[in-house]
Structure formats: structure tokens, C-alpha cells
Amino acid sequence: MSADGVVKIFRRVLETDDIQANSDFFVLGGDSLLATRVLSAIAREYGVELSFADFLNAPSPEALSAQLSSDRT
């Protein structure tokens, strides 16, 4: 999963284009309910299940992508 793909999901869920790979979801106004929408979209689009704790530890597209890459190796 690329950071660009997660950026697109963040943009869709947060309804803004002002998101970069290093943008923090919660600083952008995201909350726990919106985070579950991001997690669901990642699962649906990439077939990867992440926990809410994973998301809290890596709340940016770049960090989520890196976490997934390290989990797969």
C-alpha cells in the first residue's frame, strides 16, 4: 500500500484536498469515528486489516504505509 493511496482515502473521508503524505489525521480534524471509516476503506481497497491502535500509532498516510511495509517483512 502506497502513501499516495492512503492520502486519497484521507482526502475522501475528511472531505478536503489539503492533505499530504505526512499529514496527521487528528490534527486535520479527524476523530475516532472517521478513523474507523479510514480503516474500513483500507481493508476494502487493499485487503489489509489494521487495528485502531495501529492507526493511533501511525496517524499519517506515510506512517501507515511504512507500518504496513514493516509488518509484511
Secondary structure, 3 states (H helix, E strand, C coil): CCHHHHHHHHHHHHCCCCCCCCCCCCCCCCCHHHHHHHHHHHHHHHCCCCCHHHHHHCCCHHHHHHHHHHHHC
